[in-house]
Amino acid sequence: VGVKDVFGHSGPAWDLLEQFGLRSDAIIAAVKELV
């Protein structure tokens, strides 16, 4: 859910959240863009 059309892979959780745009700052920016 929320991951763009790419194959998943493993790695450190924080790095993956950043790569897929799922950190709180990226989510906040996406919401602000919609509003």
Secondary structure, DSSP 8 states (H G I E B T S, - for coil): ----SS----S-HHHHHHHTT-SHHHHHHHHHHH-
